[in-house]
């Protein structure tokens, strides 16, 4: 199966700031391990 290549969009709403920040940090760290992810976009 071919690997998808492109952009990652992360959207979150609500929750304590520390939880939102921690979640976004985890997503960004994991995305950095995958060359197929070219750009990361986020929205709150």
PDBQT receptor file of N, H, CA, C and O in Angstrom, charges set to zero:
ATOM      1  N   UNK A   1       0.844  -1.175   0.000  1.00  0.00    +0.000 N 
ATOM      2  CA  UNK A   1       0.000   0.000   0.000  1.00  0.00    +0.000 C 
ATOM      3  C   UNK A   1       0.891   1.240   0.000  1.00  0.00    +0.000 C 
ATOM      4  O   UNK A   1       1.879   1.297   0.732  1.00  0.00    +0.000 OA
ATOM      5  N   UNK A   2       0.545   2.220  -0.811  1.00  0.00    +0.000 N 
ATOM      6  H   UNK A   2      -0.258   2.174  -1.405  1.00  0.00    +0.000 HD
ATOM      7  CA  UNK A   2       1.325   3.454  -0.914  1.00  0.00    +0.000 C 
ATOM      8  C   UNK A   2       1.135   4.310   0.333  1.00  0.00    +0.000 C 
ATOM      9  O   UNK A   2       0.063   4.335   0.937  1.00  0.00    +0.000 OA
ATOM     10  N   UNK A   3       2.196   5.004   0.695  1.00  0.00    +0.000 N 
ATOM     11  H   UNK A   3       3.067   4.983   0.204  1.00  0.00    +0.000 HD
ATOM     12  CA  UNK A   3       2.143   5.886   1.861  1.00  0.00    +0.000 C 
ATOM     13  C   UNK A   3       1.574   7.240   1.444  1.00  0.00    +0.000 C 
ATOM     14  O   UNK A   3       1.946   7.783   0.404  1.00  0.00    +0.000 OA
ATOM     15  N   UNK A   4       0.672   7.781   2.260  1.00  0.00    +0.000 N 
ATOM     16  H   UNK A   4       0.369   7.340   3.105  1.00  0.00    +0.000 HD
ATOM     17  CA  UNK A   4       0.124   9.103   1.989  1.00  0.00    +0.000 C 
ATOM     18  C   UNK A   4       1.180  10.157   2.283  1.00  0.00    +0.000 C 
ATOM     19  O   UNK A   4       1.964  10.020   3.222  1.00  0.00    +0.000 OA
ATOM     20  N   UNK A   5       1.195  11.206   1.477  1.00  0.00    +0.000 N 
ATOM     21  H   UNK A   5       0.558  11.317   0.713  1.00  0.00    +0.000 HD
ATOM     22  CA  UNK A   5       2.122  12.316   1.667  1.00  0.00    +0.000 C 
ATOM     23  C   UNK A   5       1.313  13.596   1.650  1.00  0.00    +0.000 C 
ATOM     24  O   UNK A   5       0.422  13.762   0.817  1.00  0.00    +0.000 OA
ATOM     25  N   UNK A   6       1.620  14.509   2.574  1.00  0.00    +0.000 N 
ATOM     26  H   UNK A   6       2.344  14.375   3.250  1.00  0.00    +0.000 HD
ATOM     27  CA  UNK A   6       0.904  15.772   2.547  1.00  0.00    +0.000 C 
ATOM     28  C   UNK A   6       0.967  16.512   3.859  1.00  0.00    +0.000 C 
ATOM     29  O   UNK A   6       1.959  16.459   4.587  1.00  0.00    +0.000 OA
ATOM     30  N   UNK A   7      -0.116  17.202   4.142  1.00  0.00    +0.000 N 
ATOM     31  H   UNK A   7      -0.922  17.245   3.551  1.00  0.00    +0.000 HD
ATOM     32  CA  UNK A   7      -0.191  18.094   5.287  1.00  0.00    +0.000 C 
ATOM     33  C   UNK A   7      -0.982  17.456   6.422  1.00  0.00    +0.000 C 
ATOM     34  O   UNK A   7      -1.826  16.588   6.202  1.00  0.00    +0.000 OA
ATOM     35  N   UNK A   8      -0.690  17.907   7.640  1.00  0.00    +0.000 N 
ATOM     36  H   UNK A   8      -0.004  18.613   7.818  1.00  0.00    +0.000 HD
ATOM     37  CA  UNK A   8      -1.389  17.443   8.836  1.00  0.00    +0.000 C 
ATOM     38  C   UNK A   8      -2.145  18.620   9.425  1.00  0.00    +0.000 C 
ATOM     39  O   UNK A   8      -1.559  19.678   9.658  1.00  0.00    +0.000 OA
ATOM     40  N   UNK A   9      -3.423  18.455   9.667  1.00  0.00    +0.000 N 
ATOM     41  H   UNK A   9      -3.899  17.596   9.478  1.00  0.00    +0.000 HD
ATOM     42  CA  UNK A   9      -4.242  19.485  10.302  1.00  0.00    +0.000 C 
ATOM     43  C   UNK A   9      -4.666  18.988  11.668  1.00  0.00    +0.000 C 
ATOM     44  O   UNK A   9      -5.230  17.902  11.796  1.00  0.00    +0.000 OA
ATOM     45  N   UNK A  10      -4.393  19.791  12.696  1.00  0.00    +0.000 N 
ATOM     46  H   UNK A  10      -3.935  20.674  12.592  1.00  0.00    +0.000 HD
ATOM     47  CA  UNK A  10      -4.781  19.470  14.066  1.00  0.00    +0.000 C 
ATOM     48  C   UNK A  10      -5.739  20.550  14.526  1.00  0.00    +0.000 C 
ATOM     49  O   UNK A  10      -5.412  21.735  14.453  1.00  0.00    +0.000 OA
ATOM     50  N   UNK A  11      -6.913  20.168  14.999  1.00  0.00    +0.000 N 
ATOM     51  H   UNK A  11      -7.178  19.206  15.058  1.00  0.00    +0.000 HD
ATOM     52  CA  UNK A  11      -7.886  21.128  15.513  1.00  0.00    +0.000 C 
ATOM     53  C   UNK A  11      -8.356  20.664  16.884  1.00  0.00    +0.000 C 
ATOM     54  O   UNK A  11      -8.732  19.506  17.061  1.00  0.00    +0.000 OA
ATOM     55  N   UNK A  12      -8.331  21.569  17.843  1.00  0.00    +0.000 N 
ATOM     56  H   UNK A  12      -8.026  22.510  17.698  1.00  0.00    +0.000 HD
ATOM     57  CA  UNK A  12      -8.780  21.254  19.193  1.00  0.00    +0.000 C 
ATOM     58  C   UNK A  12      -9.700  22.358  19.673  1.00  0.00    +0.000 C 
ATOM     59  O   UNK A  12      -9.613  23.501  19.225  1.00  0.00    +0.000 OA
ATOM     60  N   UNK A  13     -10.574  22.002  20.582  1.00  0.00    +0.000 N 
ATOM     61  H   UNK A  13     -10.645  21.073  20.946  1.00  0.00    +0.000 HD
ATOM     62  CA  UNK A  13     -11.488  22.981  21.152  1.00  0.00    +0.000 C 
ATOM     63  C   UNK A  13     -11.738  22.645  22.613  1.00  0.00    +0.000 C 
ATOM     64  O   UNK A  13     -12.010  21.495  22.957  1.00  0.00    +0.000 OA
ATOM     65  N   UNK A  14     -11.644  23.638  23.455  1.00  0.00    +0.000 N 
ATOM     66  H   UNK A  14     -11.422  24.572  23.176  1.00  0.00    +0.000 HD
ATOM     67  CA  UNK A  14     -11.949  23.461  24.874  1.00  0.00    +0.000 C 
ATOM     68  C   UNK A  14     -10.859  22.739  25.634  1.00  0.00    +0.000 C 
ATOM     69  O   UNK A  14      -9.917  22.203  25.050  1.00  0.00    +0.000 OA
ATOM     70  N   UNK A  15     -11.004  22.734  26.934  1.00  0.00    +0.000 N 
ATOM     71  H   UNK A  15     -11.769  23.169  27.408  1.00  0.00    +0.000 HD
ATOM     72  CA  UNK A  15     -10.049  22.048  27.798  1.00  0.00    +0.000 C 
ATOM     73  C   UNK A  15      -9.058  23.008  28.415  1.00  0.00    +0.000 C 
ATOM     74  O   UNK A  15      -8.858  24.117  27.918  1.00  0.00    +0.000 OA
ATOM     75  N   UNK A  16      -8.442  22.579  29.497  1.00  0.00    +0.000 N 
ATOM     76  H   UNK A  16      -8.605  21.679  29.900  1.00  0.00    +0.000 HD
ATOM     77  CA  UNK A  16      -7.438  23.408  30.162  1.00  0.00    +0.000 C 
ATOM     78  C   UNK A  16      -6.226  23.644  29.252  1.00  0.00    +0.000 C 
ATOM     79  O   UNK A  16      -5.853  22.776  28.463  1.00  0.00    +0.000 OA
ATOM     80  N   UNK A  17      -5.629  24.812  29.370  1.00  0.00    +0.000 N 
ATOM     81  H   UNK A  17      -5.932  25.517  30.011  1.00  0.00    +0.000 HD
ATOM     82  CA  UNK A  17      -4.495  25.181  28.521  1.00  0.00    +0.000 C 
ATOM     83  C   UNK A  17      -3.376  24.147  28.571  1.00  0.00    +0.000 C 
ATOM     84  O   UNK A  17      -2.808  23.802  27.536  1.00  0.00    +0.000 OA
ATOM     85  N   UNK A  18      -3.057  23.654  29.754  1.00  0.00    +0.000 N 
ATOM     86  H   UNK A  18      -3.519  23.935  30.595  1.00  0.00    +0.000 HD
ATOM     87  CA  UNK A  18      -1.965  22.684  29.885  1.00  0.00    +0.000 C 
ATOM     88  C   UNK A  18      -2.257  21.406  29.102  1.00  0.00    +0.000 C 
ATOM     89  O   UNK A  18      -1.351  20.812  28.518  1.00  0.00    +0.000 OA
ATOM     90  N   UNK A  19      -3.500  20.989  29.091  1.00  0.00    +0.000 N 
ATOM     91  H   UNK A  19      -4.237  21.471  29.565  1.00  0.00    +0.000 HD
ATOM     92  CA  UNK A  19      -3.882  19.770  28.366  1.00  0.00    +0.000 C 
ATOM     93  C   UNK A  19      -3.797  20.003  26.861  1.00  0.00    +0.000 C 
ATOM     94  O   UNK A  19      -3.278  19.161  26.129  1.00  0.00    +0.000 OA
ATOM     95  N   UNK A  20      -4.301  21.130  26.406  1.00  0.00    +0.000 N 
ATOM     96  H   UNK A  20      -4.722  21.814  27.001  1.00  0.00    +0.000 HD
ATOM     97  CA  UNK A  20      -4.246  21.460  24.976  1.00  0.00    +0.000 C 
ATOM     98  C   UNK A  20      -2.792  21.554  24.522  1.00  0.00    +0.000 C 
ATOM     99  O   UNK A  20      -2.427  20.994  23.488  1.00  0.00    +0.000 OA
ATOM    100  N   UNK A  21      -1.961  22.258  25.289  1.00  0.00    +0.000 N 
ATOM    101  H   UNK A  21      -2.258  22.713  26.129  1.00  0.00    +0.000 HD
ATOM    102  CA  UNK A  21      -0.545  22.398  24.931  1.00  0.00    +0.000 C 
ATOM    103  C   UNK A  21       0.156  21.048  24.885  1.00  0.00    +0.000 C 
ATOM    104  O   UNK A  21       0.939  20.785  23.973  1.00  0.00    +0.000 OA
ATOM    105  N   UNK A  22      -0.117  20.203  25.852  1.00  0.00    +0.000 N 
ATOM    106  H   UNK A  22      -0.754  20.417  26.593  1.00  0.00    +0.000 HD
ATOM    107  CA  UNK A  22       0.512  18.884  25.913  1.00  0.00    +0.000 C 
ATOM    108  C   UNK A  22       0.086  18.016  24.733  1.00  0.00    +0.000 C 
ATOM    109  O   UNK A  22       0.907  17.314  24.142  1.00  0.00    +0.000 OA
ATOM    110  N   UNK A  23      -1.181  18.067  24.399  1.00  0.00    +0.000 N 
ATOM    111  H   UNK A  23      -1.848  18.637  24.880  1.00  0.00    +0.000 HD
ATOM    112  CA  UNK A  23      -1.689  17.287  23.264  1.00  0.00    +0.000 C 
ATOM    113  C   UNK A  23      -1.041  17.738  21.962  1.00  0.00    +0.000 C 
ATOM    114  O   UNK A  23      -0.609  16.913  21.157  1.00  0.00    +0.000 OA
ATOM    115  N   UNK A  24      -0.974  19.050  21.761  1.00  0.00    +0.000 N 
ATOM    116  H   UNK A  24      -1.325  19.720  22.415  1.00  0.00    +0.000 HD
ATOM    117  CA  UNK A  24      -0.361  19.576  20.542  1.00  0.00    +0.000 C 
ATOM    118  C   UNK A  24       1.123  19.233  20.477  1.00  0.00    +0.000 C 
ATOM    119  O   UNK A  24       1.637  18.902  19.408  1.00  0.00    +0.000 OA
ATOM    120  N   UNK A  25       1.808  19.309  21.603  1.00  0.00    +0.000 N 
ATOM    121  H   UNK A  25       1.390  19.577  22.471  1.00  0.00    +0.000 HD
ATOM    122  CA  UNK A  25       3.232  18.958  21.638  1.00  0.00    +0.000 C 
ATOM    123  C   UNK A  25       3.436  17.501  21.238  1.00  0.00    +0.000 C 
ATOM    124  O   UNK A  25       4.367  17.185  20.498  1.00  0.00    +0.000 OA
ATOM    125  N   UNK A  26       2.577  16.619  21.721  1.00  0.00    +0.000 N 
ATOM    126  H   UNK A  26       1.820  16.876  22.323  1.00  0.00    +0.000 HD
ATOM    127  CA  UNK A  26       2.669  15.205  21.368  1.00  0.00    +0.000 C 
ATOM    128  C   UNK A  26       2.440  14.958  19.890  1.00  0.00    +0.000 C 
ATOM    129  O   UNK A  26       3.144  14.161  19.270  1.00  0.00    +0.000 OA
ATOM    130  N   UNK A  27       1.457  15.639  19.327  1.00  0.00    +0.000 N 
ATOM    131  H   UNK A  27       0.885  16.286  19.830  1.00  0.00    +0.000 HD
ATOM    132  CA  UNK A  27       1.165  15.491  17.896  1.00  0.00    +0.000 C 
ATOM    133  C   UNK A  27       2.348  15.981  17.066  1.00  0.00    +0.000 C 
ATOM    134  O   UNK A  27       2.753  15.325  16.106  1.00  0.00    +0.000 OA
ATOM    135  N   UNK A  28       2.899  17.133  17.437  1.00  0.00    +0.000 N 
ATOM    136  H   UNK A  28       2.570  17.665  18.217  1.00  0.00    +0.000 HD
ATOM    137  CA  UNK A  28       4.022  17.701  16.689  1.00  0.00    +0.000 C 
ATOM    138  C   UNK A  28       5.252  16.808  16.790  1.00  0.00    +0.000 C 
ATOM    139  O   UNK A  28       5.939  16.589  15.792  1.00  0.00    +0.000 OA
ATOM    140  N   UNK A  29       5.536  16.295  17.970  1.00  0.00    +0.000 N 
ATOM    141  H   UNK A  29       4.979  16.473  18.781  1.00  0.00    +0.000 HD
ATOM    142  CA  UNK A  29       6.689  15.407  18.141  1.00  0.00    +0.000 C 
ATOM    143  C   UNK A  29       6.547  14.139  17.300  1.00  0.00    +0.000 C 
ATOM    144  O   UNK A  29       7.500  13.715  16.647  1.00  0.00    +0.000 OA
ATOM    145  N   UNK A  30       5.378  13.545  17.317  1.00  0.00    +0.000 N 
ATOM    146  H   UNK A  30       4.603  13.890  17.848  1.00  0.00    +0.000 HD
ATOM    147  CA  UNK A  30       5.161  12.316  16.542  1.00  0.00    +0.000 C 
ATOM    148  C   UNK A  30       5.202  12.605  15.043  1.00  0.00    +0.000 C 
ATOM    149  O   UNK A  30       5.771  11.827  14.277  1.00  0.00    +0.000 OA
ATOM    150  N   UNK A  31       4.606  13.709  14.624  1.00  0.00    +0.000 N 
ATOM    151  H   UNK A  31       4.144  14.341  15.246  1.00  0.00    +0.000 HD
ATOM    152  CA  UNK A  31       4.600  14.062  13.205  1.00  0.00    +0.000 C 
ATOM    153  C   UNK A  31       6.018  14.280  12.692  1.00  0.00    +0.000 C 
ATOM    154  O   UNK A  31       6.316  13.976  11.537  1.00  0.00    +0.000 OA
ATOM    155  N   UNK A  32       6.892  14.806  13.549  1.00  0.00    +0.000 N 
ATOM    156  H   UNK A  32       6.649  15.052  14.487  1.00  0.00    +0.000 HD
ATOM    157  CA  UNK A  32       8.276  15.033  13.156  1.00  0.00    +0.000 C 
ATOM    158  C   UNK A  32       9.037  13.761  12.841  1.00  0.00    +0.000 C 
ATOM    159  O   UNK A  32      10.089  13.814  12.205  1.00  0.00    +0.000 OA
ATOM    160  N   UNK A  33       8.533  12.634  13.267  1.00  0.00    +0.000 N 
ATOM    161  H   UNK A  33       7.678  12.590  13.783  1.00  0.00    +0.000 HD
ATOM    162  CA  UNK A  33       9.178  11.344  13.018  1.00  0.00    +0.000 C 
ATOM    163  C   UNK A  33       8.827  10.763  11.645  1.00  0.00    +0.000 C 
ATOM    164  O   UNK A  33       9.398   9.754  11.230  1.00  0.00    +0.000 OA
ATOM    165  N   UNK A  34       7.894  11.397  10.950  1.00  0.00    +0.000 N 
ATOM    166  H   UNK A  34       7.431  12.217  11.287  1.00  0.00    +0.000 HD
ATOM    167  CA  UNK A  34       7.387  10.855   9.691  1.00  0.00    +0.000 C 
ATOM    168  C   UNK A  34       7.681  11.816   8.539  1.00  0.00    +0.000 C 
ATOM    169  O   UNK A  34       7.140  12.920   8.482  1.00  0.00    +0.000 OA
ATOM    170  N   UNK A  35       8.541  11.381   7.630  1.00  0.00    +0.000 N 
ATOM    171  H   UNK A  35       8.981  10.484   7.677  1.00  0.00    +0.000 HD
ATOM    172  CA  UNK A  35       8.922  12.224   6.501  1.00  0.00    +0.000 C 
ATOM    173  C   UNK A  35       7.760  12.517   5.554  1.00  0.00    +0.000 C 
ATOM    174  O   UNK A  35       7.817  13.476   4.784  1.00  0.00    +0.000 OA
ATOM    175  N   UNK A  36       6.724  11.713   5.604  1.00  0.00    +0.000 N 
ATOM    176  H   UNK A  36       6.677  10.934   6.230  1.00  0.00    +0.000 HD
ATOM    177  CA  UNK A  36       5.598  11.903   4.692  1.00  0.00    +0.000 C 
ATOM    178  C   UNK A  36       4.748  13.122   5.067  1.00  0.00    +0.000 C 
ATOM    179  O   UNK A  36       3.942  13.584   4.260  1.00  0.00    +0.000 OA
ATOM    180  N   UNK A  37       4.920  13.641   6.279  1.00  0.00    +0.000 N 
ATOM    181  H   UNK A  37       5.575  13.265   6.935  1.00  0.00    +0.000 HD
ATOM    182  CA  UNK A  37       4.178  14.830   6.708  1.00  0.00    +0.000 C 
ATOM    183  C   UNK A  37       5.013  16.051   6.354  1.00  0.00    +0.000 C 
ATOM    184  O   UNK A  37       6.079  16.278   6.926  1.00  0.00    +0.000 OA
ATOM    185  N   UNK A  38       4.514  16.835   5.403  1.00  0.00    +0.000 N 
ATOM    186  H   UNK A  38       3.648  16.651   4.938  1.00  0.00    +0.000 HD
ATOM    187  CA  UNK A  38       5.267  17.968   4.879  1.00  0.00    +0.000 C 
ATOM    188  C   UNK A  38       5.031  19.249   5.668  1.00  0.00    +0.000 C 
ATOM    189  O   UNK A  38       5.961  20.032   5.858  1.00  0.00    +0.000 OA
ATOM    190  N   UNK A  39       3.824  19.473   6.123  1.00  0.00    +0.000 N 
ATOM    191  H   UNK A  39       3.068  18.837   5.968  1.00  0.00    +0.000 HD
ATOM    192  CA  UNK A  39       3.460  20.694   6.847  1.00  0.00    +0.000 C 
ATOM    193  C   UNK A  39       2.511  20.326   7.977  1.00  0.00    +0.000 C 
ATOM    194  O   UNK A  39       1.771  19.347   7.884  1.00  0.00    +0.000 OA
ATOM    195  N   UNK A  40       2.538  21.111   9.040  1.00  0.00    +0.000 N 
ATOM    196  H   UNK A  40       3.140  21.906   9.116  1.00  0.00    +0.000 HD
ATOM    197  CA  UNK A  40       1.610  20.924  10.157  1.00  0.00    +0.000 C 
ATOM    198  C   UNK A  40       0.846  22.224  10.346  1.00  0.00    +0.000 C 
ATOM    199  O   UNK A  40       1.445  23.291  10.482  1.00  0.00    +0.000 OA
ATOM    200  N   UNK A  41      -0.478  22.130  10.352  1.00  0.00    +0.000 N 
ATOM    201  H   UNK A  41      -0.964  21.263  10.241  1.00  0.00    +0.000 HD
ATOM    202  CA  UNK A  41      -1.339  23.281  10.584  1.00  0.00    +0.000 C 
ATOM    203  C   UNK A  41      -2.172  23.012  11.825  1.00  0.00    +0.000 C 
ATOM    204  O   UNK A  41      -2.587  21.879  12.069  1.00  0.00    +0.000 OA
ATOM    205  N   UNK A  42      -2.414  24.049  12.604  1.00  0.00    +0.000 N 
ATOM    206  H   UNK A  42      -2.077  24.969  12.405  1.00  0.00    +0.000 HD
ATOM    207  CA  UNK A  42      -3.194  23.873  13.821  1.00  0.00    +0.000 C 
ATOM    208  C   UNK A  42      -4.258  24.934  13.966  1.00  0.00    +0.000 C 
ATOM    209  O   UNK A  42      -4.114  26.054  13.478  1.00  0.00    +0.000 OA
ATOM    210  N   UNK A  43      -5.324  24.567  14.641  1.00  0.00    +0.000 N 
ATOM    211  H   UNK A  43      -5.441  23.656  15.038  1.00  0.00    +0.000 HD
ATOM    212  CA  UNK A  43      -6.396  25.506  14.931  1.00  0.00    +0.000 C 
ATOM    213  C   UNK A  43      -6.974  25.214  16.294  1.00  0.00    +0.000 C 
ATOM    214  O   UNK A  43      -7.112  24.057  16.692  1.00  0.00    +0.000 OA
ATOM    215  N   UNK A  44      -7.308  26.257  16.996  1.00  0.00    +0.000 N 
ATOM    216  H   UNK A  44      -7.196  27.197  16.673  1.00  0.00    +0.000 HD
ATOM    217  CA  UNK A  44      -7.901  26.107  18.321  1.00  0.00    +0.000 C 
ATOM    218  C   UNK A  44      -9.282  26.704  18.321  1.00  0.00    +0.000 C 
ATOM    219  O   UNK A  44      -9.963  26.684  19.347  1.00  0.00    +0.000 OA
TER     220      UNK A  44
